[in-house]
Amino acid sequence: MVDSAVRLLSYAFFAIALVFAAVAWTLDDVFFFRLATEALIFGGLALSVDLLLGRTGLLPLGQALFFGFGAYVSALVLKHLAPSLPLAMFIVLISSTVVGLLGGVIAIRAKGVYFALISFGLAQVVSKVVFNTRELGASDGLIGVPAPVWLGASSCSCCWAWRRCWPSCCG
């Protein structure tokens, strides 16, 4: 019963994000593109919590570690290697897998509240390291990250991402 309700809500959430994207596409309005993009991003974050809490019973308080790690690695790849979206996605996939395996070795043996505290502690340690490392932007964050290039076009506008990425990802 609960599983079907969660599945129905996830489909509804995804459909609402697509409606925002369609409205934005029609009106050529950046606000609705950003709203739809953020809805899908946070929906993915919520699905990561559902995967661990709903399927295994482990409360993940440190999923922000992987959320932020992927964002930082992709920004570093775009800034220092090449402004290529596929390259950034590939490097994020590989590096997140390695970090996930290392974090899993540390946290997976714990159960209950101990798993929650260990995962939260790992996220806080990485957060403090990034916050205090000048090469990673420190407290200012990363500045000067270029817009990614995919399929030969720059993604300077939010409309680009939906118009270029959606058809190639879904069809």
N, C-alpha and C positions, 0 to 999 in steps of 0.2 A: 504494500500500500504506500509506504513512505517512498520507496524506490521509484514507483511510477509517478508520484507527485514531483519528486526531484527531477526526474527525466522530463516531465511535462514543463516544469519551470525553466529548465535549461533550453528546451526548444523554443519556448516563448521569449526568453531573453535574447536568444540568437535571432529570432524573427523580428523583434523590436529593433535590434541593432541594424538589421538589414533594411528595415523601414526608414530609419534615420538616414542610412546611406543613400537610399533611393530618393528621399526628399532632398538631400543635399546635392545629389547628382542632378536632379531636375532643376533646382534653384541655383546651382553653382555657388553654394554657400559653404564657407569653410567651417562655420560653427558646428553644423550637423555632421560633417565629416569627422571632425575631432571628437564629437560626442559618440558617434558610432564606433570609432576606433578605440576610444577609452573604454566603452562598454564591452567590447570584445576582449580587450586586454584584461580588464578586471574580471570578466567572466572566466577567462582561462585561469586566473589566479584562484578564483573560487572553486573551479573544478579541481585544482591541485589539492585544496583543503578537503574537498569531498572525497577524492581518491583515497587519501590517507585516513581521514576520520571516519568516513562512511564505510569504507571497504575493510580496513584493518583495525579500526578502533584506536589509532594512534593520533593524538592531538599535535599537529605540526605548528608550533609557534615560530619556526624558523624558515618558513617558505619564502619569506621576503629576501633571504640570502640568495636564493636562486633567481628570484625576480630581479633584484638589483644587480646581481652578478652578470646576468645575460645582457642587461642594459649597458653596463659599464664595458664589458668585453666588446660588444658590438660598436659602441662609441669609440673605443680605442682602436679597433680595426679600421673603422671608417676614417679616423683622424690620422693614423700613423702608417697604415699599410696601403689601402686603396679604398676609394669610395664605392665599393661594389657590394650591393645587398646580398647576392648569393654567397660571396666570400665571407661576409660578416656572419650570415646565418650558419654557414658550415663551421666556422671557427667557434661560434657560440655553442653549437651542438656538441662539438668535441670537448671543449673546455668545461661545459656544464656537466657533461657525463663524468669527466674526471673528478670534478669537485663533488658531485653527487656520490660517487663511489667512496671518496675519502670521508665525506660527512656520514655516509651510511655505515662505514666501518666503525666510526666512533659512536653513533647514536642508535643503531638498530638493535643492540642487545638490551637496551633499556625498555621498560614498559611503563605505561601509565604516565603519571606526572613527571617521572624522571626523563622520559623521552621528550616531553614538552620543554622541560628546562634545559636539557642538553641541546636541542635544536635551536631554542631561543638564544642560548649562550653562544653557539657557533655563529649565528647571525650577528650578534652584538660584537663579537671579536672581529669579524670581517668588516663590519661597519666602522669600528674604531680604527682599524688599519687603513682603510680607504680615507677616512676623515682626516687622518694625520699624515698622509703621504702626499707630498707636493706633486709628484709625477702623475698621480691619479686625480688631481684637481683639488685635493684636500677639502676644506670646508666650502670652497667656492664652486666645486663641481667642475666638470669638464667644459672648457670653453673652446669654441672654434671647431666643433664637429661638423664636417660637411654633410650635405644631403646625399643620401645614397643614390647610386646610379644602377638602374636595372633595365634591361632590354633597350639599352642605348639612350635612355632618357633620364634626366635628373628628376628627383622627386621633391622639388622645392615646394610645391603646393600639396595640400592635403588631398585635393581632388585627384592628383596623379596616382596616389597609392590605390585608391579604389578603382579608378578607371583602368589601370595597368595590371595591378596584382589580382583583383578579383576574377576576371575572366581566365587568366592563366592558371590560377590555383584551382578553380572549380570546373574547368572544362577543357 
